Amino acid sequence: MKSTFSRIKLVLATLFVSQLALSAQAEVTSLRVARQYGIGYLQIMVMEHERLVEKHARAQGLGEVTVSWNTYADGAVANDGIISGNLDFVAGGLGSFVILWDRTRDSLGVKGVAALDSMPMLLNTRNPSVKSIKDLTDQDRIAIAGVKISSQAVTLQLASAQAFGDANWSKFDHLTVNMAHPTALQALLSSRSEITAHFASPPFQYDELKHAGVRTVLNSYDVWGGPQTFILAWTTSKFRDQNPKLYAAFLAALVEATDFINNNKSTAAAIYLEMTGENSTSVEGLARMLADPQLRFTLTPENVLKFASFRAGTGVVKTKPDSWKDLFFRDIHYLPGS
């Protein structure tokens, strides 16, 4: 694996020409970044905690840059912020991203900066009658953060198409309930809640499985045929063109945060628990979770093209990309994505 320094040099070299072209234009001095909940956003949290964007902005000659970090329960809200100009970078799932990429191709030109990680998403249930999704009935309610749109929602749709035929891809949409992951965890574990299942994400899915009667009936890696990008970061072509040095600083910070996590899992776990205030696990326990080989912090997009192609096949998006590179800015095209 290339060192952090080597990869940062590649990033800066790629952006050098655009920086020269726009060198006379003043760049913004504040940056607005959005994320959601869970360890899929750990790089963003490390970037905030260690002030990495500010560090790399100074290295780019931008002086002091103010960064605001925002947390949302729903990716749609963050996308509204990108469209309205109230956010500059969003970290989120493939579901929200692919829709925005498709809808802004002739306007804002939203594209991916890089992947953040590949992680399995688990559909957990407390209903003893449900052994697979084929056992779901109208009596079940599935908590999902971002119904019909999120990565979990789309994974359930593909699993439905695989189990019941392509025409039935939306078979279970009416069973889904929009709910942020922390709230969904509590609802699943409550006998008084209507929620009988939760299509979750780390660490919430693993916390659920610690409780008697909760088990997994679907793993996203099985549905997509292998590891898939869980979280990625995106911005607009306009922002990248007008702020090439700040864009480079963000990407360099993301590279450094990724290396930081991969080389310092215990410290990264401590940062996560400090910033979230979660007390369901210890630093040691979370560090062990981060060491799971299925949880990979990587800038390389994985199975993104398959995801976007499925969305195009259902008619949710109009454009079917020819390559994963159509979805991302050229700065990471050297990576072995898919």
N, C-alpha and C positions, 0 to 999 in steps of 0.2 A: 504494500500500500504506500502511495506517495506520502511524504511528510506533509505536515500542515504548511510549512513554509513553501514547499514546492508547489502545492496546489494553489496557494494564495498567489504565487507568481504567475501561474497559468491564468487565473481569474483576471489579474490586473493587466496582463499582456493582451488578453482578448478584448478588454475594454479600452485599450490605449488609444486606438484610432478615433473612437467616438468621443473620448475626452478631448482630444486635440480639436475636433470639429466644433465642439461646444465650449471651448475653454474661456471664451469671452463672456459667457452667460453665467450669472451668479446662480449658485445652487441654493436650495432651501436650507435653512439652519435648524429645522425641527423635523422629526420623523415620527410617524404614527403607525404603530404595529398592533395587530390583533391576533389573538389566539383563542382556543377553547380550553376544555378541561382534560387532564390526563397526562400520562408520561409520554404520549406521542408528541407532546409539545415541549419536551425537556430541553432541546437545543435553544428554543426561544427563551425559556426561563434562565438557562445558563447565560445567554447573551445579555439578558437584563441584569442578572445578579453580578456578573463579572464586568459589566459595562464594556462589552466587546465592540459594539457598534461605535461607541464614542472613541474607543481606542483606535480603531481602523479609520474612522473619519479624520482624526488628527494626523494619522500617517498619510492620508491622502491630501493633506494640506488644507482641510476644511475648517480647522480650528475647533471650537467647542460646538457640538451639536446636541440639541435637546431631544431625547427620545421618550415618547409616551407609550406605555404598554397597556393594552386593553384586553379584557377577557369577556367573551360572549358565550352564551349557552347554545346559540344557534348560528350556524354558518351563514344563513341567509341574511342575518343582520349585518354581519361583517361585510358581505358582498355589497349590500346597500351602501355601506360606508365607502367602499372602493369606487362605486359608481358615482356617488355624490361628491367625491373628492375629500371626504372627511377622514379617510385612511389611506396610507401609502403601501403598506405590505400586510397581507393576510396569510396566516398559517391555518390550514384546515384540511378537510378531507377531499378525496377525488370527486365526490358527488357534487358538491358546491362549485368546485373549481371547473369541472368540465362544462357545466351549464354556462358559467360566466365566460369561459373561453369561447364557446360557441356563439353567444349572444353579442359579444363585443369585437368580433373579428374585423368588422368594418368600421369600428369607432374607437374605443379605448385601447383595443388590442391587448387584452389581458393574456398573460402567459406565465408559465411556471418559472420560478427562479431556480429551484432545485427541489428534489425530494428531501425529506427530513429523516424518514424511517420507513421500514417495512415491519408490520406487526400483525399477528392474527387477531381477528375479531371473533368473539364467541357468542353464540346465541344460547343463553342459559335459561332454564325454566325450573319452576318449582311444582309444576303440574305432573303428578306421577303417571298420568296416562299418556304423556307426550314423550315418545322415544325418538321420533324424527319429525321433520316438518310435515310429513304426511299425516301425522296424528293431530295437528292443530285443527281446532274447530272454532265456531263463532263464539264459544264461551271463553276463548283465550284473548288476552290483550298483551301486545308486545310493545314494550317501551323502546323508543328509538329517538335519538337526538337528530332531528331533521327528517321527518317522515317523507317518504317518496323521493328524497333528494340525496340524503347522506350516503356515505359508503356502505354503512350497515343496511340501509334501506334497499340500495341497488343490489347488494349481495343477496339479500333475501329474494329479490325479484329474479335474479339469475338462477338461484336455487329452485325457485318455483317453476321456472321454465324448464330446468333440467328434470324436475320430478314429474311435472304434469303436461309438458309440451310448451313450445314457444308461445302459443296464443294465451297461455295462462300465466305469463310473467308477473302480472299484477294481482294474482289470486289472493294474496294475504295483505294487500295494502290497507284494506278496511279494518284489519285487526290492529294496526299500528297506532300508537299514541305518542305524540311529540313530548319528549321529556329529556332534560339534561341528565347526563350520566350519574352524577352524585344523587340526584333526586330519584332516578330510576332504581338505583341500588337499594335505597331505603324502601321504595315501593315494592320491589320484588320480595324483600324479606319480611314485609308486613302481611299478616294474614287478613287484614282488613282492607287491603288494596285490591282493585280489579286487575292489577298487573300480574300476569302469570309467567311472563317471560321478558327478558331484556337482551336486546342485541347490543352488546357492550363493547368496551375497549379496555386496555390495560390502564391502570391497575384494578379498575372496578370489577372486571369480570373474574379476576382471581380472588378478590375479596368475597365475592358472592359464592364462589365454589368452596369456601371454608365452612359454609353453613350446611347443616344436614338437610337433605332433600333437594338441594340445588345441583343440577348437573347440566352438562353441555350437550346440545343436540345438533349443533352445526358449527363448523370451523371455516372461516372465510378462505383459508389456504386450500381447503379441499374443493371449495366451490370454484375458485379461480385457477386451480391447477398448479398452485405453488405460491411462494411469497409474493406479496403485492404491496406497493407503496400505500402506507396508511395515512401519513400526513405529508404535505408539501407546502411550500411558500409561493405566493404569486403577487404580481403587481401589474401595473399598466405599462404599455410601451411608451406612453407619454412621459410617465415618471422616469423610466429608465433613460429615455433620450434626453430629457431636460436635466437630469441629475446623475450623470454617469459615475462621478466619483463617489457619491453617497450610495448609489446602487452597488458599486464595487466594495465599499466599506461594509454594507450589509451582507453581501455574499462572502466576503473574507471572514466576517464575524461568524457566519453560519459554518464555514469550514472549520474554524478554530473550535467552536462549540462542539461540533461533531467529534473531532479528535479528542477534546477534553473528556467527553462522556465515555468514549471507547477506551480511554487510558486511565480514567479515574472514576470508576463506577460508584465507589463508596462516597466520594465527595459529591458526585452528581446526585446521588440518592439523598444526601443530606440537604443539598440545595433545594431539591424538589419538596421535601417534607417541611423545610423552613418556610418556603414561599407559599405552600398550600395550607399549612396548618393541619394536614391530615395526621391522624393518630391511629389508623387501623393497622399500621405496620411499623416496623423499626427500620433504621438505616440499614442494618444488616439484612433484614428481610427484603427490602426493596433492592438492595445491591444484588442479591441473589436473583431477583426477578430480572434485573437488567442484564444479568449474565446469561439468561436463557438464549440459546442460539437462534430461536425463532424471532426474537426481538432484536432487530438490526437497525442501528443508527447509521444511515448511509445517504449520500447525496444522489445516488443512482436511482432513477425511476425504474420501477419493476411492475410489469403487468399493467401498465397505464394504458397502453394502446388497446388491450383487450377490453378494459373497462369502458373506454370512450367508444369503442366499436359497438359494444352491447347497447350503450345508451342511444347511439345512432340507429341501431336496428329496431329499437322500440319506438323511435320517432320522438323521443324526448329532446334530443338535440338534432339539428338539421345537417351538421357537417360530420362526416366520418373522416378522421385524420388518416393519412397514408403511413405515418410514422410517429413514434413517440416524440420525435424532435419537432414536429409541428406544434406541439403543446408547450414547448419550453424555449426560453431564450437560448441563443447559440452558445452562451458562455459555458454550458455544461454538455454540449453535444459530443465532446470527446469521451464521455463516460459510456460504458456498455449497457445502455438502458434498454427497456422493452415496453 
